[in-house]
Amino acid sequence: MKQWAIYIAAALGFAIYGTVTDADRDSSGAIVGEGTVDAFQVRVGDCFDDAGSMDDEITSLPGVPCSEPHDNEAYAVLDLTIASYPEGDAMWDLAVESCKERFESFVGTDYESSSLDIFTMYPTAESWKQNDREVVCAVFDMNSSKLVGSVKDRAL
């Protein structure tokens, strides 16, 4: 019986920790308090800082209110409609091209003229098998400066 109590206490602890560390959102969905954002819950307009090694599979991000200095802002979230996972670097290429197509309508200037660059999150071969089709497009400053405020329609 004591073992069940330990398991229940541990589960409650993890649930409380997750609730306490999740980013706070207002009624419109904007992040208003720092915290963790699940990679599958990123929304257009979400601002976030870099998450440790961005080369690994990303499961969560450190969400930040856009009014605070931040590394990135999500500007598009889309689902791929291709039939199968592409070979080699083709998934990366597809994600980047899909994000470039949506860049100007959010930022307010074309990609080539902008001081911003694109960061993409896209399915891995493993997550594809779990029906992951989502691409998240985000912008960051090429000079490694923090962004403050949304970049929407600022033509940076």
Sequence and secondary structure as in RCSB ss.txt:
>XXXX:A:sequence
MKQWAIYIAAALGFAIYGTVTDADRDSSGAIVGEGTVDAFQVRVGDCFDDAGSMDDEITSLPGVPCSEPHDNEAY
AVLDLTIASYPEGDAMWDLAVESCKERFESFVGTDYESSSLDIFTMYPTAESWKQNDREVVCAVFDMNSSKLVGS
VKDRAL
>XXXX:A:secstr
 HHHHHHHHHHHHHHHHHHHHB EE TTS EEE EEEEGGG  TT EE   S TTS   EEEEE TTS BSEEEE
EEEE   SS  STTHHHHHHHHHHHHHHHHHHSS GGG SEEEEEE   HHHHHTT  EEEEEEEETT   B S 
 TT   
